[in-house]
């Protein structure tokens, strides 16, 4: 099982802030493909990966990162200063 967290507009598009899922995905990219295939709301949230950042176990990473041993994956828009 892996905990998937959604923040900001990603959460708004999907409609939930977290879920626990069973997945056969071995990378973040595979997980995104799996989630995008679930429903239109997931497809909309992951439509433009360039507009997303990802963290595995609270460490920023990229979509090619391995999920081996991961307990948590978080998706969020880029942070801006202000």
Biopython code that builds the backbone (N, CA, C, O; Angstrom):
import numpy as np
from Bio.PDB.StructureBuilder import StructureBuilder

atoms = [
    (1, "UNK", "N", (0.845, -1.186, 0.000)),
    (1, "UNK", "CA", (0.000, 0.000, 0.000)),
    (1, "UNK", "C", (0.884, 1.241, 0.000)),
    (1, "UNK", "O", (1.961, 1.273, 0.596)),
    (2, "UNK", "N", (0.395, 2.235, -0.677)),
    (2, "UNK", "CA", (1.099, 3.505, -0.733)),
    (2, "UNK", "C", (0.093, 4.626, -0.499)),
    (2, "UNK", "O", (-1.029, 4.583, -1.004)),
    (3, "UNK", "N", (0.501, 5.611, 0.260)),
    (3, "UNK", "CA", (-0.340, 6.775, 0.544)),
    (3, "UNK", "C", (-0.070, 7.809, -0.554)),
    (3, "UNK", "O", (1.081, 8.172, -0.798)),
    (4, "UNK", "N", (-1.126, 8.278, -1.208)),
    (4, "UNK", "CA", (-0.981, 9.291, -2.246)),
    (4, "UNK", "C", (-1.677, 10.557, -1.760)),
    (4, "UNK", "O", (-2.853, 10.536, -1.396)),
    (5, "UNK", "N", (-0.923, 11.669, -1.760)),
    (5, "UNK", "CA", (-1.432, 12.946, -1.280)),
    (5, "UNK", "C", (-1.548, 13.924, -2.445)),
    (5, "UNK", "O", (-0.708, 13.942, -3.344)),
    (6, "UNK", "N", (-2.599, 14.730, -2.413)),
    (6, "UNK", "CA", (-2.846, 15.717, -3.454)),
    (6, "UNK", "C", (-2.992, 17.095, -2.798)),
    (6, "UNK", "O", (-3.702, 17.237, -1.802)),
    (7, "UNK", "N", (-2.319, 18.109, -3.359)),
    (7, "UNK", "CA", (-2.351, 19.448, -2.785)),
    (7, "UNK", "C", (-2.816, 20.480, -3.808)),
    (7, "UNK", "O", (-2.681, 20.289, -5.017)),
    (8, "UNK", "N", (-3.366, 21.580, -3.290)),
    (8, "UNK", "CA", (-3.778, 22.752, -4.081)),
    (8, "UNK", "C", (-4.754, 22.349, -5.191)),
    (8, "UNK", "O", (-5.703, 21.606, -4.938)),
    (9, "UNK", "N", (-4.529, 22.831, -6.413)),
    (9, "UNK", "CA", (-5.491, 22.566, -7.485)),
    (9, "UNK", "C", (-5.526, 21.093, -7.885)),
    (9, "UNK", "O", (-6.511, 20.647, -8.473)),
    (10, "UNK", "N", (-4.487, 20.333, -7.584)),
    (10, "UNK", "CA", (-4.513, 18.891, -7.866)),
    (10, "UNK", "C", (-5.614, 18.258, -7.014)),
    (10, "UNK", "O", (-6.415, 17.461, -7.502)),
    (11, "UNK", "N", (-5.637, 18.626, -5.743)),
    (11, "UNK", "CA", (-6.673, 18.134, -4.817)),
    (11, "UNK", "C", (-8.060, 18.580, -5.278)),
    (11, "UNK", "O", (-9.016, 17.805, -5.234)),
    (12, "UNK", "N", (-8.161, 19.827, -5.718)),
    (12, "UNK", "CA", (-9.458, 20.342, -6.162)),
    (12, "UNK", "C", (-9.981, 19.583, -7.376)),
    (12, "UNK", "O", (-11.175, 19.295, -7.452)),
    (13, "UNK", "N", (-9.118, 19.260, -8.312)),
    (13, "UNK", "CA", (-9.557, 18.534, -9.507)),
    (13, "UNK", "C", (-9.941, 17.095, -9.208)),
    (13, "UNK", "O", (-10.907, 16.572, -9.764)),
    (14, "UNK", "N", (-9.176, 16.456, -8.322)),
    (14, "UNK", "CA", (-9.462, 15.053, -8.005)),
    (14, "UNK", "C", (-10.602, 14.937, -7.000)),
    (14, "UNK", "O", (-11.382, 13.986, -7.049)),
    (15, "UNK", "N", (-10.698, 15.896, -6.096)),
    (15, "UNK", "CA", (-11.804, 15.913, -5.151)),
    (15, "UNK", "C", (-11.520, 15.262, -3.813)),
    (15, "UNK", "O", (-12.408, 15.177, -2.965)),
    (16, "UNK", "N", (-10.300, 14.804, -3.611)),
    (16, "UNK", "CA", (-9.894, 14.231, -2.319)),
    (16, "UNK", "C", (-8.477, 14.714, -2.020)),
    (16, "UNK", "O", (-7.748, 15.119, -2.925)),
    (17, "UNK", "N", (-8.095, 14.670, -0.755)),
    (17, "UNK", "CA", (-6.750, 15.132, -0.409)),
    (17, "UNK", "C", (-5.756, 13.992, -0.210)),
    (17, "UNK", "O", (-4.546, 14.218, -0.224)),
    (18, "UNK", "N", (-6.251, 12.777, -0.024)),
    (18, "UNK", "CA", (-5.357, 11.625, 0.134)),
    (18, "UNK", "C", (-6.114, 10.331, -0.090)),
    (18, "UNK", "O", (-7.336, 10.265, 0.038)),
    (19, "UNK", "N", (-5.343, 9.300, -0.431)),
    (19, "UNK", "CA", (-5.918, 7.962, -0.546)),
    (19, "UNK", "C", (-4.799, 6.941, -0.407)),
    (19, "UNK", "O", (-3.637, 7.221, -0.700)),
    (20, "UNK", "N", (-5.169, 5.773, 0.037)),
    (20, "UNK", "CA", (-4.230, 4.650, 0.111)),
    (20, "UNK", "C", (-4.574, 3.713, -1.026)),
    (20, "UNK", "O", (-5.729, 3.323, -1.201)),
    (21, "UNK", "N", (-3.553, 3.352, -1.806)),
    (21, "UNK", "CA", (-3.821, 2.498, -2.953)),
    (21, "UNK", "C", (-2.829, 1.340, -3.036)),
    (21, "UNK", "O", (-1.704, 1.422, -2.545)),
    (22, "UNK", "N", (-3.274, 0.280, -3.660)),
    (22, "UNK", "CA", (-2.411, -0.820, -4.068)),
    (22, "UNK", "C", (-2.024, -0.520, -5.498)),
    (22, "UNK", "O", (-2.887, -0.198, -6.314)),
    (23, "UNK", "N", (-0.760, -0.617, -5.818)),
    (23, "UNK", "CA", (-0.328, -0.333, -7.180)),
    (23, "UNK", "C", (0.779, -1.282, -7.609)),
    (23, "UNK", "O", (1.576, -1.746, -6.793)),
    (24, "UNK", "N", (0.809, -1.558, -8.888)),
    (24, "UNK", "CA", (1.895, -2.331, -9.470)),
    (24, "UNK", "C", (2.936, -1.431, -10.104)),
    (24, "UNK", "O", (3.917, -1.912, -10.670)),
    (25, "UNK", "N", (2.726, -0.114, -10.012)),
    (25, "UNK", "CA", (3.641, 0.854, -10.612)),
    (25, "UNK", "C", (5.012, 0.771, -9.944)),
    (25, "UNK", "O", (5.119, 0.599, -8.730)),
    (26, "UNK", "N", (6.057, 0.899, -10.763)),
    (26, "UNK", "CA", (7.415, 0.873, -10.227)),
    (26, "UNK", "C", (8.064, 2.256, -10.237)),
    (26, "UNK", "O", (9.095, 2.469, -9.600)),
    (27, "UNK", "N", (7.449, 3.200, -10.972)),
    (27, "UNK", "CA", (7.953, 4.579, -11.001)),
    (27, "UNK", "C", (6.788, 5.538, -10.792)),
    (27, "UNK", "O", (5.624, 5.150, -10.889)),
    (28, "UNK", "N", (7.114, 6.783, -10.507)),
    (28, "UNK", "CA", (6.077, 7.804, -10.363)),
    (28, "UNK", "C", (5.302, 7.936, -11.676)),
    (28, "UNK", "O", (4.077, 8.052, -11.660)),
    (29, "UNK", "N", (6.004, 7.920, -12.808)),
    (29, "UNK", "CA", (5.344, 8.045, -14.107)),
    (29, "UNK", "C", (4.318, 6.942, -14.320)),
    (29, "UNK", "O", (3.225, 7.202, -14.824)),
    (30, "UNK", "N", (4.656, 5.725, -13.945)),
    (30, "UNK", "CA", (3.710, 4.608, -14.067)),
    (30, "UNK", "C", (2.513, 4.809, -13.147)),
    (30, "UNK", "O", (1.381, 4.505, -13.523)),
    (31, "UNK", "N", (2.756, 5.319, -11.949)),
    (31, "UNK", "CA", (1.666, 5.603, -11.018)),
    (31, "UNK", "C", (0.724, 6.647, -11.606)),
    (31, "UNK", "O", (-0.496, 6.503, -11.519)),
    (32, "UNK", "N", (1.287, 7.703, -12.208)),
    (32, "UNK", "CA", (0.471, 8.754, -12.820)),
    (32, "UNK", "C", (-0.373, 8.172, -13.953)),
    (32, "UNK", "O", (-1.550, 8.511, -14.082)),
    (33, "UNK", "N", (0.211, 7.306, -14.768)),
    (33, "UNK", "CA", (-0.545, 6.668, -15.851)),
    (33, "UNK", "C", (-1.692, 5.830, -15.289)),
    (33, "UNK", "O", (-2.809, 5.864, -15.805)),
    (34, "UNK", "N", (-1.405, 5.084, -14.234)),
    (34, "UNK", "CA", (-2.427, 4.260, -13.589)),
    (34, "UNK", "C", (-3.562, 5.124, -13.037)),
    (34, "UNK", "O", (-4.737, 4.830, -13.254)),
    (35, "UNK", "N", (-3.203, 6.182, -12.329)),
    (35, "UNK", "CA", (-4.212, 7.067, -11.753)),
    (35, "UNK", "C", (-5.010, 7.778, -12.845)),
    (35, "UNK", "O", (-6.231, 7.905, -12.743)),
    (36, "UNK", "N", (-4.323, 8.239, -13.882)),
    (36, "UNK", "CA", (-4.990, 8.961, -14.976)),
    (36, "UNK", "C", (-6.029, 8.089, -15.676)),
    (36, "UNK", "O", (-7.022, 8.596, -16.198)),
    (37, "UNK", "N", (-5.803, 6.796, -15.685)),
    (37, "UNK", "CA", (-6.735, 5.872, -16.324)),
    (37, "UNK", "C", (-7.955, 5.549, -15.487)),
    (37, "UNK", "O", (-8.888, 4.912, -15.976)),
    (38, "UNK", "N", (-7.966, 5.970, -14.253)),
    (38, "UNK", "CA", (-9.093, 5.678, -13.359)),
    (38, "UNK", "C", (-10.371, 6.392, -13.767)),
    (38, "UNK", "O", (-11.400, 5.760, -14.010)),
    (39, "UNK", "N", (-10.295, 7.711, -13.839)),
    (39, "UNK", "CA", (-11.473, 8.550, -14.085)),
    (39, "UNK", "C", (-11.025, 9.855, -14.721)),
    (39, "UNK", "O", (-9.842, 10.198, -14.696)),
    (40, "UNK", "N", (-11.976, 10.576, -15.288)),
    (40, "UNK", "CA", (-11.676, 11.856, -15.931)),
    (40, "UNK", "C", (-11.065, 12.863, -14.970)),
    (40, "UNK", "O", (-10.210, 13.653, -15.368)),
    (41, "UNK", "N", (-11.486, 12.847, -13.718)),
    (41, "UNK", "CA", (-10.957, 13.831, -12.766)),
    (41, "UNK", "C", (-9.463, 13.631, -12.530)),
    (41, "UNK", "O", (-8.728, 14.605, -12.365)),
    (42, "UNK", "N", (-9.011, 12.387, -12.512)),
    (42, "UNK", "CA", (-7.578, 12.118, -12.381)),
    (42, "UNK", "C", (-6.849, 12.515, -13.665)),
    (42, "UNK", "O", (-5.777, 13.119, -13.617)),
    (43, "UNK", "N", (-7.436, 12.173, -14.804)),
    (43, "UNK", "CA", (-6.830, 12.539, -16.086)),
    (43, "UNK", "C", (-6.657, 14.051, -16.187)),
    (43, "UNK", "O", (-5.634, 14.527, -16.678)),
    (44, "UNK", "N", (-7.641, 14.798, -15.730)),
    (44, "UNK", "CA", (-7.561, 16.264, -15.763)),
    (44, "UNK", "C", (-6.451, 16.771, -14.839)),
    (44, "UNK", "O", (-5.726, 17.701, -15.194)),
    (45, "UNK", "N", (-6.317, 16.176, -13.678)),
    (45, "UNK", "CA", (-5.310, 16.620, -12.717)),
    (45, "UNK", "C", (-3.886, 16.357, -13.223)),
    (45, "UNK", "O", (-2.974, 17.137, -12.952)),
    (46, "UNK", "N", (-3.704, 15.263, -13.953)),
    (46, "UNK", "CA", (-2.370, 14.886, -14.407)),
    (46, "UNK", "C", (-2.121, 15.197, -15.878)),
    (46, "UNK", "O", (-1.144, 14.727, -16.461)),
    (47, "UNK", "N", (-2.998, 15.980, -16.471)),
    (47, "UNK", "CA", (-2.930, 16.283, -17.900)),
    (47, "UNK", "C", (-1.590, 16.905, -18.328)),
    (47, "UNK", "O", (-1.033, 16.533, -19.361)),
    (48, "UNK", "N", (-1.086, 17.835, -17.544)),
    (48, "UNK", "CA", (0.164, 18.520, -17.877)),
    (48, "UNK", "C", (1.172, 18.299, -16.755)),
    (48, "UNK", "O", (1.177, 19.035, -15.767)),
    (49, "UNK", "N", (2.014, 17.299, -16.903)),
    (49, "UNK", "CA", (2.987, 16.979, -15.854)),
    (49, "UNK", "C", (3.987, 18.099, -15.626)),
    (49, "UNK", "O", (4.568, 18.197, -14.544)),
    (50, "UNK", "N", (4.197, 18.943, -16.623)),
    (50, "UNK", "CA", (5.126, 20.065, -16.446)),
    (50, "UNK", "C", (4.619, 21.034, -15.380)),
    (50, "UNK", "O", (5.395, 21.807, -14.818)),
    (51, "UNK", "N", (3.318, 20.990, -15.105)),
    (51, "UNK", "CA", (2.719, 21.885, -14.108)),
    (51, "UNK", "C", (2.657, 21.230, -12.730)),
    (51, "UNK", "O", (2.012, 21.753, -11.821)),
    (52, "UNK", "N", (3.317, 20.100, -12.576)),
    (52, "UNK", "CA", (3.270, 19.360, -11.316)),
    (52, "UNK", "C", (4.659, 19.107, -10.759)),
    (52, "UNK", "O", (5.640, 19.003, -11.496)),
    (53, "UNK", "N", (4.715, 19.013, -9.454)),
    (53, "UNK", "CA", (5.906, 18.551, -8.758)),
    (53, "UNK", "C", (5.502, 17.303, -7.980)),
    (53, "UNK", "O", (4.324, 17.080, -7.698)),
    (54, "UNK", "N", (6.493, 16.504, -7.643)),
    (54, "UNK", "CA", (6.223, 15.267, -6.925)),
    (54, "UNK", "C", (7.277, 15.071, -5.835)),
    (54, "UNK", "O", (8.442, 15.433, -5.996)),
    (55, "UNK", "N", (6.833, 14.490, -4.730)),
    (55, "UNK", "CA", (7.739, 14.139, -3.647)),
    (55, "UNK", "C", (7.447, 12.704, -3.219)),
    (55, "UNK", "O", (6.294, 12.280, -3.150)),
    (56, "UNK", "N", (8.500, 11.985, -2.940)),
    (56, "UNK", "CA", (8.379, 10.632, -2.392)),
    (56, "UNK", "C", (8.905, 10.690, -0.971)),
    (56, "UNK", "O", (10.035, 11.113, -0.728)),
    (57, "UNK", "N", (8.077, 10.264, -0.046)),
    (57, "UNK", "CA", (8.439, 10.301, 1.376)),
    (57, "UNK", "C", (9.028, 11.661, 1.762)),
    (57, "UNK", "O", (10.044, 11.746, 2.453)),
    (58, "UNK", "N", (8.366, 12.713, 1.298)),
    (58, "UNK", "CA", (8.652, 14.116, 1.620)),
    (58, "UNK", "C", (9.977, 14.630, 1.057)),
    (58, "UNK", "O", (10.537, 15.600, 1.566)),
    (59, "UNK", "N", (10.479, 13.973, -0.002)),
    (59, "UNK", "CA", (11.670, 14.459, -0.693)),
    (59, "UNK", "C", (11.322, 14.709, -2.143)),
    (59, "UNK", "O", (10.810, 13.823, -2.827)),
    (60, "UNK", "N", (11.601, 15.923, -2.620)),
    (60, "UNK", "CA", (11.333, 16.254, -4.012)),
    (60, "UNK", "C", (12.076, 15.312, -4.936)),
    (60, "UNK", "O", (13.230, 14.960, -4.692)),
    (61, "UNK", "N", (11.396, 14.905, -6.005)),
    (61, "UNK", "CA", (11.990, 13.991, -6.968)),
    (61, "UNK", "C", (11.378, 14.271, -8.328)),
    (61, "UNK", "O", (10.735, 15.303, -8.521)),
    (62, "UNK", "N", (11.572, 13.358, -9.272)),
    (62, "UNK", "CA", (10.981, 13.544, -10.590)),
    (62, "UNK", "C", (10.109, 12.343, -10.944)),
    (62, "UNK", "O", (10.013, 11.380, -10.183)),
    (63, "UNK", "N", (9.484, 12.420, -12.100)),
    (63, "UNK", "CA", (8.528, 11.398, -12.493)),
    (63, "UNK", "C", (9.175, 10.072, -12.875)),
    (63, "UNK", "O", (8.479, 9.065, -13.005)),
    (64, "UNK", "N", (10.483, 10.054, -13.055)),
    (64, "UNK", "CA", (11.178, 8.800, -13.362)),
    (64, "UNK", "C", (11.645, 8.074, -12.107)),
    (64, "UNK", "O", (12.224, 6.992, -12.195)),
    (65, "UNK", "N", (11.397, 8.662, -10.944)),
    (65, "UNK", "CA", (11.858, 8.094, -9.684)),
    (65, "UNK", "C", (11.180, 6.765, -9.380)),
    (65, "UNK", "O", (10.008, 6.550, -9.688)),
    (66, "UNK", "N", (11.950, 5.895, -8.775)),
    (66, "UNK", "CA", (11.451, 4.579, -8.372)),
    (66, "UNK", "C", (10.537, 4.694, -7.151)),
    (66, "UNK", "O", (10.748, 5.525, -6.268)),
    (67, "UNK", "N", (9.532, 3.845, -7.129)),
    (67, "UNK", "CA", (8.627, 3.776, -5.972)),
    (67, "UNK", "C", (9.033, 2.683, -4.992)),
    (67, "UNK", "O", (8.355, 2.465, -3.988)),
    (68, "UNK", "N", (10.123, 2.004, -5.275)),
    (68, "UNK", "CA", (10.557, 0.912, -4.409)),
    (68, "UNK", "C", (10.759, 1.415, -2.981)),
    (68, "UNK", "O", (11.549, 2.328, -2.744)),
    (69, "UNK", "N", (10.053, 0.825, -2.051)),
    (69, "UNK", "CA", (10.154, 1.188, -0.650)),
    (69, "UNK", "C", (9.405, 2.450, -0.254)),
    (69, "UNK", "O", (9.408, 2.830, 0.917)),
    (70, "UNK", "N", (8.767, 3.101, -1.211)),
    (70, "UNK", "CA", (8.055, 4.352, -0.911)),
    (70, "UNK", "C", (6.814, 4.079, -0.073)),
    (70, "UNK", "O", (6.085, 3.115, -0.304)),
    (71, "UNK", "N", (6.595, 4.943, 0.894)),
    (71, "UNK", "CA", (5.385, 4.866, 1.712)),
    (71, "UNK", "C", (4.382, 5.935, 1.309)),
    (71, "UNK", "O", (3.176, 5.771, 1.494)),
    (72, "UNK", "N", (4.903, 7.058, 0.744)),
    (72, "UNK", "CA", (4.045, 8.198, 0.450)),
    (72, "UNK", "C", (4.523, 8.899, -0.824)),
    (72, "UNK", "O", (5.721, 9.091, -1.036)),
    (73, "UNK", "N", (3.556, 9.276, -1.666)),
    (73, "UNK", "CA", (3.831, 10.076, -2.857)),
    (73, "UNK", "C", (2.893, 11.272, -2.805)),
    (73, "UNK", "O", (1.691, 11.123, -2.587)),
    (74, "UNK", "N", (3.456, 12.466, -3.008)),
    (74, "UNK", "CA", (2.652, 13.692, -2.968)),
    (74, "UNK", "C", (2.773, 14.426, -4.300)),
    (74, "UNK", "O", (3.857, 14.529, -4.873)),
    (75, "UNK", "N", (1.638, 14.932, -4.779)),
    (75, "UNK", "CA", (1.588, 15.713, -6.011)),
    (75, "UNK", "C", (1.105, 17.121, -5.688)),
    (75, "UNK", "O", (0.145, 17.301, -4.939)),
    (76, "UNK", "N", (1.785, 18.126, -6.264)),
    (76, "UNK", "CA", (1.438, 19.516, -5.984)),
    (76, "UNK", "C", (1.971, 20.413, -7.097)),
    (76, "UNK", "O", (2.889, 20.029, -7.822)),
    (77, "UNK", "N", (1.402, 21.599, -7.230)),
    (77, "UNK", "CA", (1.920, 22.545, -8.233)),
    (77, "UNK", "C", (3.247, 23.127, -7.759)),
    (77, "UNK", "O", (3.571, 23.052, -6.574)),
    (78, "UNK", "N", (4.015, 23.705, -8.678)),
    (78, "UNK", "CA", (5.273, 24.351, -8.268)),
    (78, "UNK", "C", (5.018, 25.434, -7.237)),
    (78, "UNK", "O", (4.005, 26.130, -7.289)),
    (79, "UNK", "N", (5.922, 25.567, -6.326)),
    (79, "UNK", "CA", (5.804, 26.611, -5.304)),
    (79, "UNK", "C", (6.407, 27.891, -5.844)),
    (79, "UNK", "O", (7.390, 27.867, -6.585)),
    (80, "UNK", "N", (5.817, 28.997, -5.471)),
    (80, "UNK", "CA", (6.348, 30.279, -5.897)),
    (80, "UNK", "C", (6.662, 31.123, -4.675)),
    (80, "UNK", "O", (6.060, 30.958, -3.614)),
    (81, "UNK", "N", (7.588, 32.004, -4.839)),
    (81, "UNK", "CA", (7.955, 32.898, -3.735)),
    (81, "UNK", "C", (6.974, 34.049, -3.646)),
    (81, "UNK", "O", (6.137, 34.234, -4.529)),
    (82, "UNK", "N", (7.077, 34.794, -2.611)),
    (82, "UNK", "CA", (6.156, 35.906, -2.519)),
    (82, "UNK", "C", (6.331, 36.697, -1.339)),
    (82, "UNK", "O", (5.610, 37.675, -1.139)),
]
sb = StructureBuilder()
sb.init_structure("model")
sb.init_model(0)
sb.init_chain("A")
sb.init_seg("    ")
for serial, (resi, resn, name, xyz) in enumerate(atoms, 1):
    if name == "N":
        sb.init_residue(resn, " ", resi, " ")
    sb.init_atom(name, np.array(xyz, "f"), 0.0, 1.0, " ", f" {name:<3s}", serial, name[0])
structure = sb.get_structure()
